[in-house]
Amino acid sequence: MKKLWMYMILVISIIFMLGACTKNEANSGNNTNSTNDTAVEASANNAGDGEEMKIYDDDSKIVSEGDNCALSQYGSEDTGSGYKFTLGDFSGGKTIYHLNAKADSTVDVKFDCKTESGKFKCVFIGTDNKITNIVEQNGNGNLSLKLAKGENRIKIVGLSAKVELTVDVKNQDSNVEIECIN
């Protein structure tokens, strides 16, 4: 009975974590979970309302506060130094980091992106809603991002993308609260 309650809590937690993205017909046989890993498989049939297909090239939709995405697979894993995201048939936009700067600051971002199909980019959105590409399609590296005081974000944007992305965000000082939305 205790295992059943734990399983139910786990399922509800996953649903809340992925609430911003739409999925249909979850395949419970493919769900896996441990303390550091979350993976969800879902059917790609009618996965979204179609609006998520219009986001990739529309900066006004990318900078919007809300997330709107559809996908057939989502996984996130705490790597100890950052997070690894695995996405299948991902279309739309999803915020993966909130960077709340108490004062003008700088963070270091280390990334590794492998896009197998579709279009994909990871972007930084400043308090002024200016978009800076971190990586598009494939690449790895390090960069420093200057943050203005306030709420800054890192968002992933895709169009029918199958991708594996690892991102590690580090403070250069203690003025930034970093929250991963995995």
JOTA-V886272 format. One record per residue. N is the residue number from 1. RES is the residue in one letter. D_LAST is the distance of its C-alpha to the last C-alpha in whole Angstrom. Layout:
n = {N,N}
res = {RES,RES}
d_last = {D_LAST,D_LAST}
This chain:
n = {1,2,3,4,5,6,7,8,9,10,11,12,13,14,15,16,17,18,19,20,21,22,23,24,25,26,27,28,29,30,31,32,33,34,35,36,37,38,39,40,41,42,43,44,45,46,47,48,49,50,51,52,53,54,55,56,57,58,59,60,61,62,63,64,65,66,67,68,69,70,71,72,73,74,75,76,77,78,79,80,81,82,83,84,85,86,87,88,89,90,91,92,93,94,95,96,97,98,99,100,101,102,103,104,105,106,107,108,109,110,111,112,113,114,115,116,117,118,119,120,121,122,123,124,125,126,127,128,129,130,131,132,133,134,135,136,137,138,139,140,141,142,143,144,145,146,147,148,149,150,151,152,153,154,155,156,157,158,159,160,161,162,163,164,165,166,167,168,169,170,171,172,173,174,175,176,177,178,179,180,181,182}
res = {M,K,K,L,W,M,Y,M,I,L,V,I,S,I,I,F,M,L,G,A,C,T,K,N,E,A,N,S,G,N,N,T,N,S,T,N,D,T,A,V,E,A,S,A,N,N,A,G,D,G,E,E,M,K,I,Y,D,D,D,S,K,I,V,S,E,G,D,N,C,A,L,S,Q,Y,G,S,E,D,T,G,S,G,Y,K,F,T,L,G,D,F,S,G,G,K,T,I,Y,H,L,N,A,K,A,D,S,T,V,D,V,K,F,D,C,K,T,E,S,G,K,F,K,C,V,F,I,G,T,D,N,K,I,T,N,I,V,E,Q,N,G,N,G,N,L,S,L,K,L,A,K,G,E,N,R,I,K,I,V,G,L,S,A,K,V,E,L,T,V,D,V,K,N,Q,D,S,N,V,E,I,E,C,I,N}
d_last = {29,26,24,24,23,20,19,19,17,15,15,15,12,10,12,11,7,8,11,11,12,15,16,19,21,18,20,20,22,19,16,15,13,14,13,11,10,9,11,12,15,17,20,20,23,23,19,20,22,23,22,19,21,23,20,20,24,24,23,23,21,18,19,18,16,15,13,15,14,15,14,16,13,10,8,6,8,9,12,14,14,11,8,9,8,11,12,15,17,15,17,16,13,10,9,6,8,11,14,17,20,23,25,25,23,22,19,19,16,17,16,17,16,18,19,21,22,22,21,17,17,14,16,16,17,20,21,24,22,23,21,21,20,18,19,20,20,21,21,20,21,21,21,22,21,23,21,24,23,21,18,16,13,12,11,11,15,16,19,20,18,17,15,14,12,12,11,13,13,16,19,22,23,22,22,18,16,12,9,6,4,0}
